[in-house]
Amino acid sequence: MTTPLPSLHDFSQVDVFTAVPLQGNPLAVVHGADDLDETRMAALARWTGLSETTFLLRPTQDGADYRVRIFTPAGELPFAGHPTLGSCHAWLRAGGQPRGADIVQECGVGLVRIRRTQGRLAFAAPPLRRAGDVDPATLAQAARGLGIAPDVIRAANWVDNGPAWMAVMLATRAQVLALKPDHAPMGTLKIGVVAPWDPALDGTEAQFEVRAFAPGLGVPEDPVTGSLNAGIAQWLIGAGLAPGRYVASQGTALGRAGRVHVSREEDDIWVGGDVADCIEGRILL
């Protein structure tokens, strides 16, 4: 079998959910990747070592402006939030022109709408593939993985919009930041943890603290996670546990300062954040 000759591609690396480089979640973006096969895409994702690497391609569905494939070091995802915002930012910066008022991204979950609101890109949270209560055995496994007693968990819900997230709520931000997870008991679980900020103790810059653990995807802790925050927002707002507009802080435990801006507008929940440019160039693949 003949190995294809490598070709040059435009390449971007951006930092998502922050306006300040090195404070959010980095994303590698390869432009014009239609000539790359899945094996080559997966190899680059393993090589970058980032939580996600994306590949921009021509769309195949009517109404889409571009198509994106999203890879973690361990495999492909049908959807992820920070790659959605970062890929859209890179596509626009490279001269992409949306056909309508909203930008429409094609990915594994279908078409995702993206718009610029209050100077930031935001995506409409896709429908949850799985929602509702978490069974006791899975909840006990999650507690073991997080290194906490089961009764420390105040509430839990499936918030799966592609990466199969489940989310648990703790009482305080301090409890979230104090977690020292044991990844072995987590197995293949992807666990998000959320707790409200106390304005008297934590300030008013954000209203919730979030952490995300997905060791099965090769991501022991994700710095800032759009898909998880989208699912959490659908759960918390729908259950009356959060207001219709709030800011989530994520990445604190990793020395980052990610900020996720959530708002409910009619039937949609929009998840937005700033994107900072870090690297532009070409890559030989």
Secondary structure as GFF3:
##gff-version 3
##sequence-region A 1 285
A	DSSP	beta_strand	8	16	.	.	.	ID=ss1
A	DSSP	beta_strand	25	30	.	.	.	ID=ss2
A	DSSP	three_ten_helix	33	35	.	.	.	ID=ss3
A	DSSP	alpha_helix	38	48	.	.	.	ID=ss4
A	DSSP	beta_strand	53	57	.	.	.	ID=ss5
A	DSSP	beta_strand	66	72	.	.	.	ID=ss6
A	DSSP	beta_strand	75	77	.	.	.	ID=ss7
A	DSSP	alpha_helix	81	93	.	.	.	ID=ss8
A	DSSP	beta_strand	103	107	.	.	.	ID=ss9
A	DSSP	beta_strand	110	117	.	.	.	ID=ss10
A	DSSP	beta_strand	120	124	.	.	.	ID=ss11
A	DSSP	beta_strand	130	132	.	.	.	ID=ss12
A	DSSP	alpha_helix	136	146	.	.	.	ID=ss13
A	DSSP	three_ten_helix	150	152	.	.	.	ID=ss14
A	DSSP	beta_strand	155	160	.	.	.	ID=ss15
A	DSSP	beta_strand	165	169	.	.	.	ID=ss16
A	DSSP	alpha_helix	173	177	.	.	.	ID=ss17
A	DSSP	alpha_helix	183	186	.	.	.	ID=ss18
A	DSSP	beta_strand	190	196	.	.	.	ID=ss19
A	DSSP	alpha_helix	199	202	.	.	.	ID=ss20
A	DSSP	beta_strand	208	214	.	.	.	ID=ss21
A	DSSP	three_ten_helix	215	217	.	.	.	ID=ss22
A	DSSP	beta_strand	219	222	.	.	.	ID=ss23
A	DSSP	alpha_helix	226	238	.	.	.	ID=ss24
A	DSSP	beta_strand	245	250	.	.	.	ID=ss25
A	DSSP	three_ten_helix	252	254	.	.	.	ID=ss26
A	DSSP	beta_strand	258	265	.	.	.	ID=ss27
A	DSSP	beta_strand	268	273	.	.	.	ID=ss28
A	DSSP	beta_strand	275	284	.	.	.	ID=ss29
###
